[in-house]
Amino acid sequence: MFRSAGHHIVNTLENAGIQRVYAVPGESYLDVLDGLYDSSIETVVCRQEGGAGFMALSESRLTGRPGIAMVTRGPGAANAMISVHTAYQDATALVLFVGLVPIADRARESFQEFSLPEWFSSTAKKVIIIDDEDRAGDLTADALRIAASGRPGPVVVGLPEDVLVRMTEAPDTAPAPIAEPQPSATDLESLATRIGNAAKPAFVLGGDGWHEGHGRALLDLAASAGIAVYCDWRAYDAVPHTGPAWAGWLGYGRAEAVAAGYGDADLLVFVGATRSDVASDGYTRGFDAETVVVGLDPEATQHAGRIDQQILASPRSFVTALTASTSVNGSIDAADLRGERTDEWMTSRSDVQSKVSAHRPDAEVAGAVARTGVDLGVAFGILDDRLDGEAVLTYGAGNATIWGHRFIRHLQSASLVGARNGAMGLAVPGAVAASLAFPERRAVAICGDGDFLMNGQELATAFAHGASPLVIVADNGVYGTIVQHQVNHYPGRPSGTRMVNPDFAVWMSSFGGHGERVEKTEDFEAALDRALAAEGPALIHVLIDSKLMPPAADEIAG
């Protein structure tokens, strides 16, 4: 087939099953845009490159397919850098295509010229530049494979403007296979012995790849074997938040009793996750426990401390093999996993989760507390009741997100997108992508006022492409996380943290969406019901006390 290199790239993405690309257009990759004109792939036109990258990252995390973003050279690539850093630290498969100056214009400080490898090589798995039109398809397929293989992450692909329009007779490129290591029988038998000998064993689950219900199967196995199940920071949709094995999530805003239980474990089995600084409270918890790491990364990137056994496997291949091995006809006696443990370990974890679930203020209690604005404990308790564990939640960063993490349950896999590297601005574009990927499910963005206006413009993308997210904006007029640090370290000296906000409900209405502004706790429930009943995108602007900090970590320690 005789076609341009730009069209060949699009054909390769089609063959790989890509359904959407998130793009901010640029003259540097016009031929790719032209190829998308007749393509089955939907081109989601975004309003800023950071938003486009976050949408691609969100689609990857929710679907298991590498997310695709396309931006132009120089300033466009600079704006997209935040999504590349997030994908790298969060281990999420992302392919960022970047238009480049023509080859003849290189090294001349031409318009918007920059060095793609020098910018991205330290925070991407690989940087590829397509300088040969005959290799355009093969290199695109390589980028998809590399992004999704091993420890997933971002791959950046440079598209010189002149190469894209060159014609090629290179054949169609088939999708490259993704290797998925399988745990050996010896691996599983060794693990079973460790679990059987432990007094307080725990799984710690996280990362991407929990899309097909494997978390539920592992949770059931853990319940029968007396193993507590924790989840990593902003990856706690790996398992349903129910049952005797569910012990809670770790990271910023976690309950102190949950962190204490994790610290008491004498065996930690990390699956898809690592002992990172966030889960370990700044490298202070869980370092004395015997440790098994199950994942696709042979280097165990981000893992700190001891490793007594390492198993190369994906969450899917590990859970599938483990459950098969402990079945009636399996090679491992399921009773051996239980060992001689009593029920005390599991009972204590179950008690903690009962307290976490019950510790939700109600409107009557909130009304007795002198406070300006809405009590977020009450508001997010009501939101949890309405969502009933079925929605997709997206988070950026900031104190306002902690109430959502603490009070909203997840009962479905692929239902959480949050920047595990703490990047602000992901919530709104993440919810737009979630709504496009799963139009039958409710997508809800939880953000503070600072986070919201980082990429709030992507609401325009939602209206343009038929997405219907619900956005909850908690407005306290400050960068709350930084204020909290200032209170702790520089009391009485607030600096650089104040903000002035518009009426976000009116702003949403200006797009043609449904906007609500709530200033009292007792008004939130009705506003939420109206927003949930509205057609199209909706937003609730929630006013809260500027002195309000996240729910206390030790409030349920007893």
N, C-alpha and C positions, 0 to 999 in steps of 0.2 A: 504494500500500500504506500502510495506517494503522498506525503503530508509534511506539514511543518513540525519542527521540534516541539513547539508549544502545544500543538494539537496532540502530538504523541504523548506528552506528559499527561494531558487530560484523559486520553484513552487508557493509559496505564492506571490512573486512579479509578476509572470506571471498572476496569477488570479486577481491581482489588476490592471492589464492593463499597467504595467510599460513596456516601449519600449526600454529604454537604461539605462545602468549603466555606470558611469564614474569611471575608476579604475586605480590605480597603483598597480600592483600585489605584493603579499608578501607571504612568506611561511606560514604565520600564518592563512591564510584563503584559502588554496589550495582546500579544498573540495567544497567551494562555487564556485570557479573558474571552477572546474570540472563540477559542476552542470550547469554552464552557457554554457558549451561546446555544449550541445544539446538543448539549450534553444532558444525560439523565441526572447528573449531579446538580443539586440546588446550590446556587451561589447566594450566600447570605451576606448582603452588603451591610457592613458595620460602619460605625461612626468614628471609631478611633482604633488604632492598631492594637493597643493593649486590650481593648474589649474583644477584638477579633481573636486574639491569642487565647484569652480566657474562655471564650466560647468553644474553641477547638479543644482546649484542655478538658473542659467539662464534658463534651461529647465523648471524648476518649474514656474518661473515668466511668461514665455511665453505661457505655455500650461495649467497651473492650476493643473497639476499632481505633487505630491511631487517628487523632484529631488533626485536621488540616487547616492551616491558616495561610493566607497570602497577603503580602504587603510589598510596598515599594522600597526603593533603596534609601540610604541615608536616614532622614528623619523617620520614615516609616519603620525601618528596622530598629531604630532606637526606641520608638514607642512600644514595639513588640517584645523588647528584651525582658520585660517583667514576666511575661508568660513563659519564656524560655527558662528563666531562673526558677520559676515555680515548678515547671514540669521536671526540671533536673532534680531539685531537692525533694519533690514529691514522688519521683519515679513514675511519671505518667508519660505514655507514648504520645508524642506530638511531632508533627512535621511542619516546619515553617518554611515556606517558599518566599524568597526575597528577590525582587527584581534588581538587576545590577546594570551599571553603565556598559556600553559596548566595549568589546575587548580592545579595540583600537584607542579608546579613550582612557584606558587604565594608566595609573601613575602620572596623571597630568593635572590632578586636583580638579577634575571635571565636575560638572554640576551634580551634587549629591553623592559624590564618590566617597567610598570608605572601604576598609579592608574587612571583608566578611569573616575570614578566619581569625584575625586578631581581635575582633569584637566578641566572637561567640565561642571560640575553641575552649575556653575555660569553664563554660557552663552549658555545653552541649555534648552529647555522646559522639557526634561527628559533624563536621562541616564539609559539604560537598558543593563543588561548583561545576555546572554542566557546560563545559567548553567545547564539547563535541556533540553535534546534533544527532549523530548516529547512536549515541549512548544515552540519549535523553530518557528513553523508556527504562533501560536497565538501571540507570542511576536513581530514577524515581522509585523503582521497585526496591532497590537496595535501601533507600532512605526509610521506606515503610517497614522493611524487615528489621533494620537496625533499631529503629525506634521501639519496636514491640518485642525484641528479643532480649534474653537475659534480664538484667535490671532495666525495665523500660525507662524511656527518657526522651528528650528532644533531639531531633536531627534538623539541621538548618541547611537548606538547599539554595544555592545562588543561581540566578537565571540571567545571564548576560543578554541584554536586549537584542543584540544582533544575532546571537545564536538561535534564539527562539523562532525567528522567521526563516531560518535556513531549512531547506527541504531535505527529507530523509526517506529512504526506502526500508529502513529498519522494520522488522516485523513486530507485531504486537508482543508486549512483554507480559508473561503470565505472572500472577502473584507469587512471590517467593515464599517458600514454606517457613513457618516459625517453629523452631525446635522447642519442645516442651519436655524437659528432663523428667524421668520417672523415678521415684524412690525405689531402691532395691529391697528385696525381702530382708537382707541383712540390716539395712538402715532401720526398717520398721521394727524388727525384732529387738535391736539394740534400744530403740526408743521405748518400746513396750516395757523392757526390763527397767529402764530408768523411771518410767512412770509408776510401775508397780512397786518400786523401792522407795518412792518419795512419800513423805507424810503430808506435804502441802503442795501438790503440783498445780500448775496453771498454764493455760494457753494464753498467749498474747497475739491477737490477730490484727492485721492491718494491711495497708497498701491497696493496690488495685487488684482486680481479678476475681472478685467475689460476686459474679454476675448470675450464676446459675443455681443458687440454692445450696451450694456446698457448705456455707456457713451454718445453715440450719442442721445439716447432717452432722457436722462436727460438734455442734452444741448438744445434739441429742446423745452422741457418743460420750461426750464429756459428762453429761448428767448421769449416765449409767455407770461411768467409771470413777466418779467422784473427783473430777478435775474442774477447777474454776476457770471461767473464760473471761478474760479482759480484752478490751480493744484499744487500739492506738488512737492517738489524737486525730480527730477529724477523719477517722476511718472506721468508725464504730457501726457502720451499716453492714459490716461483714456478717453479723449474726442478728437474729431477732432479739429484741430486748425483753425477753421473757424466759421463764423456766428457772429451775434451781441452779443451773450451772452459770447463768449470766451474772457476772460480778461487777460490771461497770466499765467505764472508759477512763483512760488516763490522759494526762496533759493539762493544759491551762484551764482552770475553773473546775477541775475534778473535785469531788468530795474527798475530804481528808480520810474518811474511813475506807474509801475505795483504794486510795494510794497506800494506806497502811497495810491493807490486805495483800496488795501486790508486793510490798516490801517484805511481808512475812513468808512468801512462797519459798520453798526450798528447791523447787525445780521450775524453771521458766522455759516454755517451748514457744519461741517466736515463729509465727507462720505468716509470711508475707510482710513482716514488720521487723524492726530491729530495736535494740535497746539504745534509743536515741536520747538526746539531752532533754527533749520535751517530756517523753513518757517517764523518764527516770528523775524528773524534778531537778534538772541541771546536774546530771551525773551523780546523784546522791542516793538513789534507791535501787534495790534489786541486783547489786553487784556481787553479793555473796552467794547467790543461788546457783546451783548447777544449771547450765544453759545449753539449749539446743536451738539452732537457727535453721529454719526451713525457708528457702527462698530460691530465686533464680540467679542471684548474684554470687558467683564464687568468691568475690572479694569481700562480701558482706559489708559493702559501703554503708556508712552511717552507724554501724554497730560499734558500741563501746563495751569493753570488758571481755570477760572470758567467753570462750566457746568450747564446750565439751564435746559437742557433736554437731556436724553440719550436714544437712540433707539438701541436695539440689533438686527442687521441685517447685511447681506452681501451686497455688492454693487448690486448684482443681485436681491436679494429678496427685497431690499429697492426700487430700481428703478421700478421693476415690480409692486410692490404694489402701489407706488405713482402714476405712470402713469395710472394704472387701476382705482385708486380712483378719478382721475381728468378727466377721460374720460367722454363721453356723459352719460353713465349709472352709473358713479361712485358716491360715497357718498360725494365728495368734489366739490363744484362749482369752476371750474378753474378760474373764474373771481375773486374769493375771494383771490387767491394767489397774484394777481396784486394789490389788495387794491386800495389806492388812489395815488399811485406813479405816477409821471410824467415820461417822457422819458429821463429826464436829466441824471439820474444815468447811464442808459444803454448807452446813447449817449457818455458820457465821457469815459466809458470803451472801446467802439468801437473806439473812436478817438485814445486812447492810443495804441490799437493793430494795427491801421493803421500806426501809426508812427513807431512802432516796426518792422512791416513788411517792411516798406519803407526804414528804416535806414540800408541799406546794401551798403557798398562802392562798386564802380565799378572799373574796371581796369584802366580807364582813370584818375579817382581821385587818385587811388593808385600810378599811375605812377608819379603824381605830388608831391608825398611825398618822401623825402629822407629817405630811409630805406633799410637796408640790408635784403635780402631774400624775402620770399613770404608774401604778405598781406593776412592774414587768413580770414579777412572779405570778401575779393573778392573770395578767394578759396572756402570758405564754402557757399557763395552765389551761386556759380556755382554748387557745390555739391548738394545743395538743389534743384536747377532747374532739375538736372539729376535724382535725386531720386524721386521727385514729391510726397513726403509725403507717399510713399508706402514701404520703406525699414525698416528693423529692425536695430536700432542703438544700439551699446553697448559702454559703457564708463567705464574706470577705474576712476582715480582721477588725479587732477592737473589742472593748469591754461589752458592748451591746450584744455581741454574739453569744456570750456565756449563758444568758438566760435560755436561749434556744437550745444550746447544747445540754443544759441541765434538765430542762423540763419537757422537751419534745422527744417522744419515743420513735424508734424506727423498727418496723416489723417486716420490711421488705429490703432485699439486697438492691444495690445500685440506686440508693435513695439519698445519698449525701455527697455534696461537692463542697469542699472547703480548702482554702489555701493552707496547706500544712507548713509552708514556709513563712506564713504570716503576712502574705501580700494583701494589701488593701485593694478594693475595687473589683473583686471577683463576683460578689453576690449577684448583682444585676445581670451582667452578661452570662453568668453561670445559669441563672434561672431562665433566661431567654433560650439558651441552648437546650436546657432540660425540657422545656415546653415543646421545642421543635422535635427533639428526639423521641419524647413520650407524650404526644398530644392528648392521650387519654388519661394522663395522670396530672395531679395538681403539682405545680412547681412553685415553691415559695422561697423568696430571697429574704434573708434576715441580715439587716445591716444597721450600723449607726449612721448618723448624719455625715460624719467624715468619710466613711467608706462609701456611702451612697453616691456622693457627688464626685467620687473618683471616676466612675464609669456610668453614672446615671443616664447619660445621653443614649445608652444602648436601649432604653425604652423605645426610642424611635425605630430601632431595628425590630423590636417585638411587634410593633404596629405594622411595619412594612411587610413582615413575613408571616403574620398570623399566629404569633406566639401569645400565650395568655398567662403570664406569670402574675403571682401576687407578691407585692413587695411590702415588707414591714420595715419602716424607718424609725428607729429610736433616736430622738433628737434631744440631746442635752446641751448643745451649743459649745461643746469642747471636744478635743481629742482625749477621750476618757482614759484610755490606757496610759497615756503619757502623764495625764494629770495624776493618776494613781501613783505612778513612780515619783512624781514631783512631791506629792504629799508625804511619801515615805522618806525621800532623800533630801528634799529642799522645802520643808514645810513653810507655809506662809509666803512662798515666792513663786507664784504661778507665772509662767513665761512661755509665750509662743504657742499657746494651746487653745485660745478662744476662737470661736467661729460665729459668723452671722448667717442665718439661713433664711431662705424664702419659705413661703407656704408650699410645701411639697405636694399637698393634695390639689391645690390650684394648678400647680405645674403639671401634674398628671392629667387633670381635666383638660388642660390646653392641648394635649395630644389627642383627646377624644376618649380617654379612659375614665375609670371610676376612681375618684379620690376621696379620702376621708381624713379629717383631722380630729384627733382625740386628745383631750386635755385632762380628762377625769377617768379614773379606773372604772367607774360604773358605766361609762359610755362605750367601753371597748367592745363588749360582746355584741351589741347590736350593730356597731360599725363593721365588725368582722363578718357577721352574717350577711350584711349587705354587700360587702366586697366579694365574698365567696359566691354570692348569687349573681354577681354582675357578669355580663359577657365581655370577653376581652381582658386586657391587662387592668389590674387594680392596684391601688397603693393606699396604705394606712400610715399616716404621719402621726407618730405617737410622741407626745411631749412628756419628758421625764425630768426629774430633779437633776440639776447639774452636779450635785454632790453625791449622786447615787453611784455606788460601785457595784461590781458583780456580787452575786450571792456568795456568802462567806464559805470558804472551803471546809471549815470545821463545823458548820452549822448542824451537821448530822453525825458528828463523830461519836456521839454516845450511842 
